[in-house]
Amino acid sequence: MLLLLLPFLALSVGAVSAVVPQQSTLEYWYEGINHNGISPGISNGKNWTAFRNVKDYGAKGDGTTDDTAAIQRAINTGDSTGTRDSGRFGSTGQPAVVYFPAGTYLVKSTIKSAIGTVIMGNPTNLPTIKAAAGFTGTYVLFGRDQRYSGLVGFFHGVKNLILDSTAVPATKSITLLEWSVSQNNLLSNVVFDMPVGATTHTGIATQGMCSALIMNDLQFRGVSLTPPANSPPSPGPSLINTTTSSYFTLPPPTYATYPLTSIINVKSVPSHPVAGDGATDDARLAAILTSAAAAAGAARLVGEAWTLAASGAKFADPARPRAMLQVGEDGEKEHNVLYQVNINKAENVFIGLQQGESAYWQGKGNTLLAPAPWKDSLLESDPDFKWCGANDVQCRMGLYQRVSHSKNINIYSSGFWNFVAGPQRTMCTDDCQDNAAPYDSNEKMYVYGVSTINNKNLVLEQSGDNVTVVASRAANAGAAMDGFKTASVAGYFRQSG
């Protein structure tokens, strides 16, 4: 089995298959592999440093040296034109993975993240960021770029760490992690250590307008916690452990047990050079993937940051859509123009905390109305929007959550937003989109918590070409948010039988 690392780059690629790897036990490969990711979206981005080991910036990790300045330097370092905390490089032009080898990193004041930053540790031996006894400040780690509000706090990651305030007096008010973020963020495999009995120590704070969604494998130790009784309201047979009455869970893979000899950096294959500069056609990547799968029986892809892009003539024909990165068989396509989540003829599905925004170019002023440009090449499972008027621009927009002809579906806490509309990205002053979530002929479907901003209809029932509104914004209005119109539905159970 081979694992392929994609450093921060922009590529045009062919099809890829994904399979379950066999694992082995050796030192963590990520520390030893060559890191040569760049930032293709900025001037002179070929010289950008995407991977930053905090020890290369002066951190000791010995539990006694003050590593605050070194860690902050690893986060903030940009290039000769400015630092990452200055806003000089925009929201997607300054990718950084700030890596902590095993150790204890003492800090005496707040560590502040910047947009486009993944802060991660060694998953085989979690490093500790430990607040000193004389710590000054409210937060140990401020996980959001302070130049952005939580509503637009995008592109942050924190994983494989221990955050520790046990040396700080139990009477001091302190929070280990400020996490007021929204889209494209990840908080995973983090331990929050606090003094036993402390009443003024907090693990995570999310404040104001934000939607911190992906949080998993978090442990809280020290403070007194009284968790609510675990009593799931609807027993999905494949989702509930009948012995413990708990939902089935599976931690995300870290690939921690792969040996370095099983890792290929796709930018370090002499026979198939790829540039990852956002301009060169890197179709050679397909050959690397094919060769790796043939040699090892299968391959997996791991990216180092966020950007993977495709363009050019091969992707220009709407009648013959091609996958930029294919996992699965030909014909299993997805169009975000038509929907964000589409569950069709499926069973035993759980969705938690789905957040979505409609494509910004859709809506008022748009002339390419859904299902265009795929009107003549729709799959049987694709929505055709025949319930909309031919020129109804607010009806012919990508659906947020469509469920049809499915069984044993559990959906918890969905948030669907629409702030701007049309090619000019005009700010919404009223409902910018008609329909959020149509449900069609399902069984044993339980939906808890649907919230929208600037959507006319939250929940609809569909039968063939006909839709019926069952929950409108007008009938379920919430408090205005910065002048935007909100609505919430506590639950939908009309297809639970």
Sequence and secondary structure as in RCSB ss.txt:
>XXXX:A:sequence
MLLLLLPFLALSVGAVSAVVPQQSTLEYWYEGINHNGISPGISNGKNWTAFRNVKDYGAKGDGTTDDTAAIQRAI
NTGDSTGTRDSGRFGSTGQPAVVYFPAGTYLVKSTIKSAIGTVIMGNPTNLPTIKAAAGFTGTYVLFGRDQRYSG
LVGFFHGVKNLILDSTAVPATKSITLLEWSVSQNNLLSNVVFDMPVGATTHTGIATQGMCSALIMNDLQFRGVSL
TPPANSPPSPGPSLINTTTSSYFTLPPPTYATYPLTSIINVKSVPSHPVAGDGATDDARLAAILTSAAAAAGAAR
LVGEAWTLAASGAKFADPARPRAMLQVGEDGEKEHNVLYQVNINKAENVFIGLQQGESAYWQGKGNTLLAPAPWK
DSLLESDPDFKWCGANDVQCRMGLYQRVSHSKNINIYSSGFWNFVAGPQRTMCTDDCQDNAAPYDSNEKMYVYGV
STINNKNLVLEQSGDNVTVVASRAANAGAAMDGFKTASVAGYFRQSG
>XXXX:A:secstr
 EEEEE S      B           S GGGTS      TTSTTGGG   EEEGGGGT   EEEEE HHHHHHHH
H  BTTB TTTTTTTTTS  EEEEE SSEEEESS EE  TTEEEEE TTS  EEEE TT  SSEEEE S TTS G
GG  SEEEEEEEEE TTS TTS EEEEE    SSEEEEEEEEE  TT SSEEEEE  SS     EEEEEEESS  
       SS  TTTEETTTTEE        TT  GGGEEETT  TTS    SSSS  THHHHHHHHHHHHHS EE
EEESSS     SGGG  TTS   SSB S TT    TTTEEEEEES EEEEEES EEE  TTSSTT  S TTTTST
TS  TTS   TTS TT TTTSS EEEEEES EEEEEEEEEEE  EETTTTEE SS  EEEEEEEES EEEEEEEE
EEESEEEEEEEEETTEEEEEEETTTSB   BTTB EEEEEEE TT  
